[in-house]
Structures are given as C-alpha cells and as structure tokens.
Amino acid sequence: MPKAPLMSISARLAPHQRVFAAFAIYSFALGNLFPRLPDIKRAMGIEEGALGLALIGTSTGTLIALTLAAPVIARLGHRQALFILLPLMSLCFAIAVHATGPLALYFLLIPAGLTMGATEVIVNVEADRVEAALGRRIMNRAHAFWSFGFFAAGLFGAAMAQFGVPPTLHMALVLPIIFLGVRVLLADFQPAPKRGTETADAGPAIARPTKGIMVLVGVSLSAMLLEGASIDWSAIYMRSVFDALPFLGGLAVATTALSQAITRYFSDRIVDRHAPDRVARAMQVAMALGVLVVFFAPSALVALLGFALIGAGTAAIFPLAMSAAAQRSDRSAALNVAALAQFSFVIFLLGPPLLGFVAEHAGLRWTFGLGLPLVAVSFVLSGALGSKPARA
C-alpha cells in the first residue's frame, strides 16, 4: 500500500537531512516559550530576577539529563527516544505555562529540561556519526537548522503574542505541530552507524577540565552567554525598554536566530578556507558591535540590528572551540570534548537566567552590556583555536 503524500516526505530525505529536521523540530518545540516570557512575567506580576530564577528549572533538568541520560537513551535507541522526547518536550512546556508563580514555573520546567538534555545528546551524536559517514562537515549546518527552527518559533510566537492568544493556548497549539513534524519528517529516521572510535566506556560523569580546556571555555564564554541572553531576555527588553508591540518582542528572538542560522549554514566553508582564530575574532567583533548597538539603541528597529549582529557573532565560536578541544593531544578527544561541553553548557544554561537580577537592578540594557568585557576576554584567548585553515 503506497504511503500518503505527506508520509512519503521522510522517505525522500537523505540521512543528514533527517538529522537537520530533528534539530529544527527540537528547537521549534523549545523556542515558542521565549517570545511569550513578557506575557508570562506580566501575568505572574513578578520582576526579572524572579523570572530568571524560575527559568533555571529548564537548566536544572537539562544538566541532569546531560549527565545521567546516556544509559536510558542507549536502552531506548535513538529512533524511539526521539519519537517520545520531541512531543513530550512540547507537552511539558504546554503544562509549564499554566504555572501561577515563579516557584511552580521552576518545578514545571524541570521535566521540560530533562527532555531537552536527552534530545541534545541524541541529535548531536547523530550529527557527528552522519558527518563521519559522509566524510564532510555537517555539524555547523545541523546547528543552522536548529537556529532556523528557533527563527520559525520566534515568528510564530510573535504572531500569537500580537493577536493576544494566551500563552497556555499558544503552547497547546505547538503540540500538534510537533507531532506532525515528527510524523512527516522523521518517519523513516534510522540511527547512523557508530564511529569506529566510539567505545563502550562512558567515561566519568563529570570530566575534569585541564588548563587548556579552561582557555577554550574562556573563548566560548561570551558567545554562550550572549546567545542565552538573547534567547531569554530580548523579547522582554523590546517590550520593557521601548514599549514595543508584542510582535516586535518576538521578532527580536527570531532576528537573532535567523542571522545565527544563516551564518552557521555557511561557516563550515569559511572555516575550511580561513584560520579558526581569525574566523572567531571576526565573529567576536560582530558580537561586540551588536552589544553596543543594543545597549545604546534609541529605537526598537535599531535594537533589531544589534540582535542580528549578536546572532551572527555567536554562530560558530562554540563549534570551533569543540574542534580545538578534540584536536588536543594531552588526553583523549572524547574526554576533552566532554569537559568543554559540560562547563560551557553550565554557562549557557545558568548564566542568562541569572542575568535577570542584573536586569532588575541595573536595567535591561545592562543584561547585554555586561557581555562586552567578556567578548574582549574571548578575543584575547582566541589564539587557542589554531592559526591554520581546516583545509589547505
């Protein structure tokens, strides 16, 4: 019996395209929350500091899953786990927005974070394995599709906010979209073969960073923090600083994601032709300009330009740092990559929510302005990424 036209779409996709689709569905399930944070904050009657602490619920769940989820994922298998986790993530966020206070929101976001952390492991491992099978880079393009999905979520969330759709109904509408996306784009998903270098040894739950790895954490510090700050606070910044329309608040989230997506899509080719440290420093200059534009922006439209620069600047610095960690010869590549990933994700997940206290006491402009000295630190340390192009 022939497949229905929609169901046959997945069959026509190549394995790497299904991985791209998984990244996009994952980010769409996650990204719809952030354009609605101004409305959630207003409904609860709380300030930025309390909202930031509530958002750490997602970070808590994600860090637990990144540390402990591997055996569960191995038992389920990547295909079955994705089919469960992606709709479940959307359902968890749909439940979480029913919270009436920050403490309830914190605890309701923990299950959402657990699904995020487990999904993060699966999609990145699949991208790495498919990359090895193809013999060419796809990791940055995979993360570009994560940003494209986040861009779509930003636009959808902006439209829902502008039309006055309550966050509870909006997040409930996301669930059937995720179900359809999984059914149409991932129906024929099959896990990629393991790399020949993978072993059954899971290694330590927490990988100890060396001095060299801490330098690479410093390189990626500003990008991780500013990317997270743009996700968490850009919509609130637009609504609070400029009293902008709800659509413009969501558009700030979407603008950051779109510029990041476009830059990521082409960055593999750029890194192949130019030295990683030069690419990183060019992006850090873009980041610094973006921070200055957002900090001094006289209008909402000017601020959107700043968010576009921040998105482009944060696009590829963390993947470059991961490549540099894998190439270090002081110990195994897997251990160095794990150490960098764990410590950088702590910054990405915990730093931006804690910036809520900065926003509450110093103003929302300083939420982004504090990133400028961190960009300077990353710029100085970027020589650790290497001065030779990835491909001669």
BAKE-320476 format. One record per residue: z, x, y of N, C-alpha, C in turn; residue in three letters. Coordinates in steps of 0.2 Angstrom, whole numbers, padded with zeros to 4 digits, always signed. Example, Ala and Ser with C-alpha at 12.3 -4.5 7.8 and 13.67 -1.06 7.14 Angstrom:
# residues 2
+0039+0066-0028+0039+0062-0022+0039+0066-0016Ala+0035+0064-0011+0036+0068-0005+0039+0064+0000Ser
# end
This chain:
# residues 392
+0000+0004-0006+0000+0000+0000+0000+0004+0006Met-0005+0004+0011-0005+0008+0017+0001+0007+0021Pro+0003+0012+0025+0008+0012+0029+0006+0008+0036Lys+0011+0005+0039+0010+0001+0045+0008+0007+0050Ala+0004+0005+0055+0001+0010+0060+0006+0014+0063Pro+0012+0011+0065+0017+0015+0069+0021+0020+0064Leu+0021+0017+0057+0025+0021+0052+0021+0027+0050Met+0014+0027+0051+0009+0032+0050+0009+0038+0055Ser+0013+0037+0060+0013+0042+0066+0016+0048+0063Ile+0022+0048+0060+0025+0053+0057+0021+0057+0052Ser+0017+0054+0048+0013+0057+0043+0008+0062+0046Ala+0006+0060+0052+0001+0064+0056+0004+0070+0060Arg+0010+0070+0060+0013+0076+0064+0014+0082+0059Leu+0013+0088+0062+0015+0094+0059+0022+0095+0058Ala+0025+0099+0054+0032+0100+0053+0035+0102+0060Pro+0032+0107+0064+0035+0109+0070+0035+0103+0075His+0030+0099+0075+0030+0093+0079+0036+0088+0078Gln+0038+0087+0071+0043+0083+0069+0050+0086+0072Arg+0050+0093+0072+0056+0096+0075+0057+0094+0082Val+0051+0095+0086+0051+0093+0093+0053+0086+0094Phe+0051+0082+0090+0053+0075+0090+0060+0074+0089Ala+0063+0077+0085+0070+0077+0083+0074+0079+0090Ala+0072+0085+0093+0075+0087+0099+0075+0081+0104Phe+0069+0078+0105+0068+0073+0110+0072+0067+0109Ala+0073+0065+0103+0077+0059+0101+0084+0060+0102Ile+0086+0066+0100+0093+0068+0101+0095+0068+0109Tyr+0091+0071+0113+0093+0071+0120+0092+0065+0123Ser+0088+0060+0121+0087+0054+0124+0093+0050+0122Phe+0096+0050+0116+0102+0047+0114+0108+0049+0118Ala+0108+0056+0120+0114+0058+0124+0113+0057+0132Leu+0106+0058+0134+0105+0058+0141+0106+0052+0145Gly+0106+0046+0142+0107+0040+0145+0114+0039+0148Asn+0119+0042+0146+0125+0042+0149+0126+0044+0156Leu+0123+0050+0158+0124+0053+0164+0122+0050+0170Phe+0116+0046+0170+0114+0043+0176+0119+0037+0178Pro+0123+0035+0173+0127+0029+0174+0135+0031+0175Arg+0136+0038+0176+0143+0040+0177+0145+0038+0184Leu+0141+0037+0189+0143+0034+0196+0146+0027+0195Pro+0143+0023+0191+0145+0016+0190+0151+0016+0185Asp+0151+0020+0180+0157+0021+0176+0163+0023+0180Ile+0162+0028+0184+0168+0030+0189+0170+0025+0193Lys+0165+0021+0196+0167+0016+0201+0171+0010+0197Arg+0169+0008+0191+0172+0003+0188+0179+0005+0186Ala+0180+0011+0184+0187+0013+0182+0191+0014+0188Met+0188+0015+0194+0192+0016+0200+0196+0023+0200Gly+0192+0028+0198+0195+0035+0197+0191+0040+0201Ile+0194+0046+0202+0191+0051+0206+0188+0056+0201Glu+0184+0061+0204+0180+0066+0200+0185+0070+0195Glu+0191+0072+0197+0195+0075+0192+0196+0072+0186Gly+0198+0065+0186+0200+0061+0180+0194+0060+0176Ala+0188+0059+0179+0182+0058+0176+0180+0064+0172Leu+0181+0070+0175+0179+0076+0172+0183+0077+0166Gly+0190+0076+0166+0194+0077+0160+0192+0072+0155Leu+0190+0066+0156+0188+0061+0151+0182+0064+0148Ala+0177+0067+0152+0171+0069+0149+0172+0075+0144Leu+0178+0078+0144+0179+0084+0139+0180+0081+0132Ile+0181+0074+0132+0181+0071+0125+0174+0073+0121Gly+0169+0073+0124+0162+0075+0121+0163+0082+0119Thr+0165+0086+0124+0166+0093+0122+0170+0095+0116Ser+0176+0091+0116+0180+0092+0110+0177+0090+0104Thr+0174+0085+0103+0170+0083+0097+0165+0088+0095Gly+0161+0090+0100+0156+0095+0099+0158+0101+0096Thr+0163+0104+0099+0166+0111+0097+0169+0110+0090Leu+0172+0104+0089+0175+0103+0082+0169+0103+0077Ile+0164+0100+0078+0158+0099+0074+0154+0106+0073Ala+0154+0110+0079+0150+0116+0078+0154+0121+0074Leu+0161+0120+0073+0165+0125+0069+0165+0122+0062Thr+0166+0116+0061+0168+0113+0054+0162+0109+0051Leu+0157+0108+0054+0152+0103+0051+0147+0106+0046Ala+0147+0112+0046+0141+0115+0041+0142+0113+0034Ala+0148+0113+0031+0148+0110+0024+0146+0103+0023Pro+0148+0099+0028+0146+0092+0027+0138+0091+0028Val+0135+0095+0032+0128+0095+0033+0125+0097+0027Ile+0127+0102+0024+0124+0105+0018+0124+0100+0012Ala+0130+0096+0012+0131+0092+0007+0126+0086+0007Arg+0125+0083+0014+0120+0078+0015+0113+0080+0015Leu+0112+0086+0017+0105+0088+0018+0102+0086+0025Gly+0098+0090+0028+0096+0089+0035+0092+0083+0036His+0088+0080+0031+0085+0074+0032+0089+0068+0033Arg+0094+0067+0028+0098+0062+0028+0103+0062+0034Gln+0106+0068+0035+0110+0069+0041+0107+0067+0047Ala+0101+0069+0049+0098+0067+0055+0097+0059+0055Leu+0095+0056+0050+0094+0049+0049+0101+0045+0051Phe+0106+0048+0049+0113+0045+0050+0115+0047+0057Ile+0115+0053+0059+0118+0055+0065+0115+0053+0072Leu+0108+0052+0072+0105+0050+0078+0106+0043+0080Leu+0106+0038+0076+0108+0032+0078+0115+0031+0079Pro+0119+0035+0075+0126+0035+0076+0129+0037+0082Leu+0125+0043+0085+0127+0045+0091+0126+0040+0097Met+0120+0037+0096+0119+0031+0101+0124+0026+0101Ser+0126+0024+0095+0131+0019+0094+0138+0021+0097Leu+0139+0027+0096+0146+0030+0099+0146+0030+0106Cys+0140+0032+0109+0140+0031+0117+0140+0024+0119Phe+0137+0019+0115+0137+0012+0117+0144+0010+0117Ala+0148+0012+0112+0155+0010+0112+0159+0013+0117Ile+0158+0019+0118+0162+0023+0123+0162+0020+0130Ala+0156+0018+0132+0156+0015+0139+0160+0008+0140Val+0163+0006+0135+0167+0000+0135+0174+0002+0138His+0176+0008+0138+0182+0011+0140+0184+0008+0147Ala+0190+0006+0148+0193+0004+0154+0197+0009+0158Thr+0198+0015+0155+0201+0020+0159+0199+0027+0156Gly+0201+0032+0160+0199+0039+0158+0202+0041+0151Pro+0208+0039+0149+0211+0042+0143+0207+0038+0137Leu+0206+0032+0138+0202+0028+0132+0195+0031+0132Ala+0192+0033+0138+0185+0036+0138+0185+0043+0134Leu+0190+0047+0135+0191+0053+0132+0191+0052+0124Tyr+0195+0048+0122+0195+0047+0114+0189+0044+0112Phe+0186+0040+0115+0180+0036+0113+0174+0041+0113Leu+0174+0046+0117+0169+0051+0117+0169+0056+0112Leu+0175+0057+0109+0176+0062+0103+0171+0061+0098Ile+0170+0055+0095+0166+0054+0090+0158+0055+0092Pro+0157+0053+0098+0150+0055+0100+0149+0062+0100Ala+0154+0066+0102+0153+0074+0102+0153+0076+0095Gly+0156+0073+0090+0155+0076+0083+0148+0075+0081Leu+0145+0069+0083+0138+0068+0081+0134+0073+0084Thr+0135+0074+0091+0131+0079+0095+0131+0086+0091Met+0137+0089+0090+0138+0095+0087+0135+0096+0081Gly+0135+0091+0076+0132+0092+0070+0124+0091+0071Ala+0122+0087+0075+0114+0087+0077+0112+0093+0080Thr+0116+0096+0084+0114+0103+0087+0113+0108+0082Glu+0117+0108+0077+0116+0113+0072+0110+0112+0068Val+0109+0106+0066+0103+0104+0062+0096+0106+0065Ile+0096+0103+0072+0089+0104+0075+0088+0111+0077Val+0093+0115+0078+0092+0122+0080+0090+0126+0073Asn+0094+0125+0068+0092+0128+0062+0085+0127+0059Val+0083+0120+0060+0076+0118+0058+0071+0122+0062Glu+0072+0122+0069+0068+0126+0073+0067+0133+0071Ala+0073+0136+0070+0072+0143+0068+0068+0144+0061Asp+0070+0140+0056+0066+0140+0050+0059+0139+0051Arg+0057+0134+0055+0050+0132+0056+0046+0138+0059Val+0050+0141+0064+0047+0147+0068+0046+0153+0063Glu+0050+0154+0058+0049+0159+0053+0043+0158+0049Ala+0043+0151+0047+0037+0149+0043+0030+0150+0046Ala+0030+0148+0053+0024+0149+0056+0022+0156+0059Leu+0027+0160+0059+0026+0167+0062+0025+0167+0069Gly+0027+0162+0073+0026+0162+0080+0032+0159+0083Arg+0033+0160+0090+0039+0157+0093+0038+0150+0094Arg+0043+0146+0093+0043+0139+0095+0050+0136+0098Ile+0055+0141+0098+0062+0139+0100+0062+0136+0107Met+0059+0140+0112+0059+0138+0118+0055+0131+0119Asn+0050+0130+0116+0046+0124+0116+0050+0118+0113Arg+0054+0120+0108+0058+0115+0105+0063+0112+0110Ala+0066+0117+0113+0071+0115+0119+0068+0112+0125His+0061+0113+0126+0057+0110+0131+0057+0102+0129Ala+0056+0101+0123+0056+0094+0121+0063+0091+0121Phe+0068+0094+0121+0075+0092+0122+0075+0090+0129Trp+0073+0094+0134+0073+0093+0141+0068+0087+0143Ser+0062+0086+0139+0058+0080+0140+0061+0074+0138Phe+0065+0074+0133+0069+0068+0131+0074+0066+0136Gly+0077+0072+0139+0083+0071+0144+0079+0068+0150Phe+0073+0070+0152+0070+0068+0158+0068+0060+0157Phe+0066+0058+0151+0065+0051+0149+0071+0047+0150Ala+0077+0050+0147+0083+0046+0148+0085+0046+0155Ala+0084+0051+0159+0086+0050+0166+0082+0045+0170Gly+0076+0044+0168+0072+0039+0172+0074+0032+0169Leu+0075+0032+0163+0077+0025+0160+0084+0023+0163Phe+0088+0028+0163+0095+0026+0166+0095+0025+0173Gly+0090+0028+0177+0089+0027+0184+0087+0020+0185Ala+0082+0018+0181+0079+0011+0182+0085+0006+0180Ala+0089+0007+0175+0094+0002+0173+0099+0002+0179Met+0101+0008+0182+0106+0008+0187+0103+0004+0193Ala+0097+0005+0195+0094+0002+0201+0093-0006+0200Gln+0092-0008+0194+0091-0015+0193+0098-0018+0192Phe+0104-0014+0192+0110-0017+0191+0112-0019+0184Gly+0109-0016+0179+0111-0018+0172+0117-0014+0171Val+0122-0018+0168+0129-0014+0167+0128-0009+0162Pro+0132-0003+0162+0131+0002+0158+0132+0000+0150Pro+0137-0005+0149+0138-0007+0142+0131-0010+0139Thr+0128-0014+0143+0121-0017+0141+0116-0012+0140Leu+0116-0007+0145+0111-0002+0145+0111+0002+0139His+0118+0005+0137+0118+0009+0132+0117+0005+0125Met+0118-0001+0125+0117-0005+0119+0109-0006+0118Ala+0105-0006+0124+0098-0006+0123+0095+0001+0120Leu+0099+0006+0121+0096+0013+0119+0096+0013+0111Val+0101+0009+0108+0102+0010+0101+0095+0008+0097Leu+0092+0002+0099+0086+0001+0095+0080+0005+0097Pro+0080+0008+0103+0075+0013+0104+0076+0019+0100Ile+0082+0022+0099+0083+0027+0094+0082+0026+0087Ile+0083+0020+0085+0081+0018+0078+0074+0018+0077Phe+0070+0015+0082+0063+0015+0082+0060+0022+0082Leu+0063+0027+0086+0061+0034+0087+0061+0037+0080Gly+0067+0036+0077+0068+0040+0070+0063+0037+0065Val+0063+0030+0065+0058+0027+0060+0051+0029+0061Arg+0049+0030+0067+0042+0031+0069+0040+0038+0068Val+0044+0043+0071+0043+0050+0072+0046+0054+0067Leu+0051+0052+0063+0054+0056+0058+0054+0054+0051Leu+0050+0048+0050+0050+0045+0043+0048+0050+0038Ala+0043+0055+0040+0041+0060+0035+0044+0067+0036Asp+0050+0067+0039+0053+0073+0041+0055+0076+0034Phe+0054+0083+0033+0057+0086+0027+0059+0093+0030Gln+0065+0095+0027+0068+0101+0029+0064+0107+0028Pro+0064+0112+0033+0060+0118+0032+0063+0122+0027Ala+0059+0127+0023+0062+0131+0018+0066+0136+0022Pro+0072+0138+0019+0076+0143+0022+0073+0150+0023Lys+0075+0153+0028+0073+0160+0029+0075+0165+0024Arg+0072+0170+0022+0074+0174+0017+0080+0178+0019Gly+0082+0179+0025+0088+0182+0027+0094+0178+0027Thr+0093+0171+0025+0099+0167+0025+0103+0168+0019Glu+0110+0168+0019+0114+0169+0014+0119+0163+0013Thr+0122+0163+0007+0127+0158+0006+0134+0159+0010Ala+0135+0165+0012+0141+0167+0016+0141+0164+0022Asp+0146+0159+0024+0146+0156+0030+0149+0160+0036Ala+0152+0165+0034+0155+0169+0039+0161+0166+0042Gly+0164+0170+0047+0171+0167+0050+0169+0161+0054Pro+0174+0156+0054+0173+0150+0058+0173+0152+0066Ala+0176+0157+0068+0176+0160+0075+0174+0167+0075Ile+0168+0168+0077+0165+0175+0077+0168+0179+0083Ala+0171+0185+0082+0174+0189+0087+0168+0192+0091Arg+0168+0191+0098+0163+0195+0102+0165+0202+0103Pro+0160+0206+0103+0161+0213+0105+0159+0214+0112Thr+0160+0220+0115+0159+0221+0122+0152+0219+0124Lys+0147+0221+0120+0140+0220+0121+0139+0212+0121Gly+0142+0209+0117+0141+0201+0117+0144+0198+0123Ile+0150+0201+0125+0153+0198+0131+0148+0199+0137Met+0145+0205+0137+0140+0206+0143+0134+0200+0143Val+0132+0199+0137+0127+0194+0136+0130+0187+0138Leu+0136+0185+0136+0139+0179+0139+0139+0179+0146Val+0140+0185+0149+0140+0185+0157+0133+0184+0159Gly+0128+0186+0156+0121+0185+0158+0120+0177+0158Val+0122+0174+0153+0120+0167+0152+0125+0162+0155Ser+0131+0165+0158+0136+0161+0161+0134+0156+0166Leu+0130+0159+0171+0128+0155+0177+0123+0149+0175Ser+0119+0151+0170+0114+0146+0168+0117+0140+0164Ala+0122+0142+0160+0125+0137+0156+0130+0132+0160Met+0133+0135+0165+0137+0132+0170+0133+0127+0174Leu+0128+0130+0177+0124+0126+0182+0120+0120+0178Leu+0118+0122+0172+0114+0116+0169+0119+0111+0167Glu+0125+0112+0165+0130+0107+0163+0132+0104+0169Gly+0133+0107+0175+0135+0104+0181+0130+0099+0184Ala+0123+0101+0183+0118+0096+0185+0118+0090+0181Ser+0119+0091+0174+0119+0085+0170+0125+0081+0172Ile+0131+0083+0172+0137+0079+0173+0138+0076+0180Asp+0136+0080+0186+0138+0078+0192+0132+0077+0197Trp+0126+0078+0195+0120+0077+0200+0120+0070+0202Ser+0120+0065+0198+0120+0058+0200+0125+0056+0204Ala+0131+0058+0203+0137+0057+0207+0136+0060+0214Ile+0134+0066+0214+0133+0070+0220+0128+0066+0225Tyr+0122+0063+0222+0117+0060+0226+0120+0053+0228Met+0124+0050+0224+0127+0043+0226+0133+0044+0231Arg+0137+0049+0231+0143+0050+0235+0141+0054+0241Ser+0137+0059+0241+0136+0063+0247+0131+0060+0252Val+0125+0056+0249+0120+0053+0253+0120+0046+0253Phe+0125+0043+0249+0125+0036+0248+0118+0033+0246Asp+0115+0037+0241+0108+0036+0239+0107+0030+0235Ala+0101+0027+0234+0100+0022+0229+0102+0024+0222Leu+0104+0019+0218+0106+0021+0211+0100+0025+0208Pro+0094+0023+0209+0088+0026+0206+0088+0033+0208Phe+0089+0035+0214+0089+0042+0216+0094+0046+0212Leu+0100+0043+0211+0105+0046+0207+0103+0048+0200Gly+0100+0044+0197+0097+0045+0190+0091+0050+0191Gly+0087+0049+0196+0081+0054+0197+0084+0061+0197Leu+0090+0062+0200+0092+0069+0201+0093+0072+0194Ala+0096+0068+0189+0096+0070+0182+0089+0072+0179Val+0085+0067+0180+0078+0068+0177+0074+0073+0180Ala+0075+0075+0187+0071+0080+0190+0073+0087+0187Thr+0080+0088+0186+0082+0094+0183+0079+0095+0176Thr+0079+0090+0172+0077+0090+0165+0069+0092+0165Ala+0066+0088+0170+0058+0089+0170+0056+0096+0171Leu+0059+0099+0177+0057+0106+0179+0060+0111+0173Ser+0065+0109+0170+0068+0114+0165+0063+0113+0159Gln+0061+0107+0157+0056+0106+0151+0049+0110+0152Ala+0047+0109+0158+0040+0112+0160+0041+0120+0159Ile+0046+0123+0162+0047+0130+0162+0048+0132+0155Thr+0052+0129+0151+0053+0131+0144+0047+0130+0140Arg+0043+0125+0141+0037+0125+0137+0032+0131+0137Tyr+0032+0134+0143+0028+0140+0144+0031+0146+0144Phe+0038+0146+0143+0042+0153+0144+0041+0157+0138Ser+0039+0155+0132+0038+0159+0126+0032+0164+0128Asp+0027+0161+0131+0021+0166+0133+0023+0171+0138Arg+0027+0168+0143+0029+0173+0148+0033+0179+0146Ile+0038+0177+0141+0042+0182+0138+0038+0187+0134Val+0033+0185+0131+0028+0189+0127+0025+0194+0131Asp+0024+0193+0138+0020+0197+0142+0024+0201+0147Arg+0030+0199+0148+0034+0202+0153+0041+0204+0150His+0044+0209+0153+0051+0211+0151+0056+0205+0151Ala+0060+0204+0146+0065+0199+0147+0070+0200+0153Pro+0072+0206+0155+0076+0206+0161+0073+0204+0167Asp+0066+0205+0168+0063+0203+0174+0062+0195+0174Arg+0060+0192+0168+0060+0185+0167+0066+0182+0169Val+0072+0185+0167+0079+0182+0168+0080+0182+0175Ala+0079+0188+0178+0080+0189+0186+0076+0184+0190Arg+0070+0183+0188+0066+0178+0192+0069+0171+0192Ala+0071+0170+0186+0074+0163+0185+0081+0163+0189Met+0085+0168+0189+0091+0168+0192+0090+0168+0200Gln+0085+0170+0202+0083+0170+0209+0081+0162+0211Val+0078+0159+0206+0076+0152+0207+0083+0148+0207Ala+0087+0150+0202+0094+0146+0202+0097+0147+0209Met+0098+0153+0211+0101+0154+0217+0099+0150+0223Ala+0092+0150+0224+0089+0146+0229+0090+0139+0228Leu+0090+0136+0222+0092+0129+0220+0099+0128+0222Gly+0104+0132+0221+0111+0131+0223+0111+0130+0230Val+0108+0135+0234+0108+0135+0241+0105+0128+0244Leu+0100+0126+0241+0096+0120+0244+0101+0114+0243Val+0104+0114+0237+0108+0108+0235+0115+0108+0240Val+0117+0114+0241+0123+0115+0245+0122+0113+0252Phe+0116+0115+0255+0115+0113+0262+0111+0107+0263Phe+0109+0104+0258+0104+0099+0258+0106+0093+0264Ala+0101+0092+0269+0103+0087+0274+0101+0080+0271Pro+0097+0079+0266+0095+0073+0263+0094+0073+0256Ser+0094+0067+0253+0093+0066+0246+0087+0069+0243Ala+0081+0069+0247+0075+0071+0244+0075+0079+0244Leu+0078+0082+0249+0079+0089+0249+0083+0091+0243Val+0088+0088+0242+0093+0089+0236+0089+0089+0230Ala+0084+0085+0229+0080+0084+0223+0076+0091+0222Leu+0074+0094+0227+0070+0100+0227+0075+0106+0224Leu+0081+0105+0226+0086+0110+0224+0088+0109+0216Gly+0088+0103+0214+0089+0102+0207+0083+0104+0203Phe+0077+0103+0206+0071+0106+0202+0071+0113+0201Ala+0074+0117+0206+0074+0124+0206+0080+0126+0201Leu+0085+0123+0201+0091+0124+0196+0088+0123+0189Ile+0084+0118+0188+0082+0116+0181+0077+0122+0179Gly+0073+0124+0183+0068+0129+0181+0072+0136+0180Ala+0077+0137+0184+0081+0143+0184+0085+0144+0177Gly+0087+0138+0175+0092+0138+0169+0088+0138+0162Thr+0081+0137+0163+0077+0136+0157+0077+0140+0151Ala+0077+0147+0152+0076+0151+0146+0081+0157+0146Ala+0086+0157+0150+0090+0163+0150+0095+0163+0144Ile+0097+0157+0142+0101+0157+0136+0097+0159+0129Phe+0091+0157+0128+0087+0159+0123+0086+0167+0123Pro+0085+0169+0129+0084+0176+0130+0090+0180+0128Leu+0096+0178+0130+0102+0181+0128+0103+0181+0120Ala+0101+0175+0117+0102+0174+0110+0097+0179+0106Met+0091+0180+0109+0086+0185+0106+0089+0192+0106Ser+0092+0194+0112+0095+0200+0113+0101+0201+0108Ala+0105+0196+0107+0111+0197+0103+0108+0198+0096Ala+0103+0195+0094+0100+0196+0087+0098+0203+0086Ala+0095+0206+0091+0092+0212+0090+0097+0218+0091Gln+0104+0217+0092+0109+0222+0092+0110+0225+0085Arg+0111+0231+0085+0112+0235+0079+0119+0236+0077Ser+0124+0234+0081+0131+0236+0079+0134+0232+0073Asp+0131+0226+0072+0133+0222+0066+0128+0217+0064Arg+0129+0213+0060+0123+0208+0058+0121+0204+0063Ser+0115+0202+0063+0112+0197+0068+0115+0191+0068Ala+0117+0188+0062+0120+0181+0062+0127+0181+0065Ala+0131+0187+0064+0137+0187+0067+0137+0187+0075Leu+0132+0191+0077+0131+0192+0085+0129+0186+0088Asn+0124+0182+0085+0122+0176+0087+0127+0171+0087Val+0131+0170+0082+0137+0166+0081+0142+0167+0087Ala+0143+0173+0088+0148+0175+0093+0146+0173+0100Ala+0140+0174+0102+0137+0172+0108+0136+0165+0109Leu+0134+0161+0104+0133+0154+0104+0140+0151+0105Ala+0145+0153+0101+0152+0149+0102+0155+0150+0109Gln+0155+0156+0111+0158+0157+0118+0154+0154+0124Phe+0147+0154+0123+0143+0151+0128+0144+0144+0128Ser+0144+0141+0122+0145+0134+0122+0152+0131+0125Phe+0157+0135+0124+0163+0134+0127+0162+0133+0135Val+0159+0138+0138+0157+0137+0145+0153+0131+0146Ile+0148+0130+0142+0143+0124+0144+0147+0118+0143Phe+0151+0117+0138+0154+0111+0137+0161+0109+0141Leu+0165+0114+0142+0171+0113+0145+0171+0115+0153Leu+0166+0120+0155+0166+0121+0162+0164+0116+0167Gly+0158+0112+0166+0156+0107+0170+0161+0101+0171Pro+0164+0099+0165+0169+0093+0167+0175+0095+0171Pro+0177+0102+0170+0182+0104+0174+0181+0105+0182Leu+0174+0105+0183+0172+0106+0190+0173+0099+0194Leu+0175+0094+0190+0177+0088+0193+0183+0089+0198Gly+0188+0093+0196+0193+0095+0201+0191+0098+0207Phe+0186+0103+0207+0183+0106+0212+0180+0100+0217Val+0176+0096+0214+0173+0090+0217+0178+0086+0221Ala+0183+0085+0218+0188+0080+0221+0192+0083+0226Glu+0193+0090+0226+0197+0093+0231+0193+0097+0236His+0187+0099+0235+0184+0103+0239+0177+0100+0241Ala+0175+0095+0238+0169+0091+0239+0164+0093+0234Gly+0159+0088+0233+0154+0088+0228+0149+0094+0229Leu+0148+0096+0235+0143+0102+0236+0146+0108+0233Arg+0153+0109+0233+0156+0115+0230+0155+0115+0223Trp+0154+0109+0220+0153+0109+0212+0147+0114+0211Thr+0142+0114+0215+0136+0118+0214+0137+0125+0217Phe+0140+0125+0223+0141+0131+0227+0145+0136+0224Gly+0149+0134+0220+0153+0139+0216+0149+0143+0211Leu+0143+0141+0209+0139+0144+0205+0135+0150+0208Gly+0135+0151+0214+0131+0156+0217+0134+0163+0215Leu+0141+0164+0216+0143+0171+0214+0142+0172+0206Pro+0142+0167+0202+0141+0168+0195+0134+0170+0194Leu+0129+0167+0198+0122+0169+0197+0121+0177+0199Val+0125+0179+0204+0125+0186+0206+0127+0191+0200Ala+0133+0188+0197+0135+0192+0191+0130+0192+0186Val+0127+0187+0184+0122+0187+0179+0116+0191+0181Ser+0114+0191+0187+0108+0195+0189+0110+0203+0188Phe+0116+0205+0189+0118+0212+0189+0118+0214+0181Val+0120+0209+0177+0121+0211+0170+0114+0210+0166Leu+0109+0207+0169+0103+0205+0165+0099+0211+0162Ser+0101+0217+0164+0098+0223+0161+0099+0223+0153Gly+0104+0220+0151+0106+0220+0144+0101+0216+0140Ala+0097+0212+0143+0092+0208+0139+0086+0213+0137Leu+0085+0218+0139+0080+0223+0137+0074+0223+0143Gly+0071+0229+0143+0066+0230+0148+0059+0231+0145Ser+0058+0229+0139+0051+0229+0136+0049+0222+0134Lys+0043+0220+0135+0040+0214+0133+0041+0212+0126Pro+0042+0206+0124+0042+0204+0117+0036+0206+0113Ala+0030+0206+0116+0024+0208+0113+0020+0213+0117Arg+0018+0218+0114+0015+0223+0118+0008+0220+0120Ala
# end
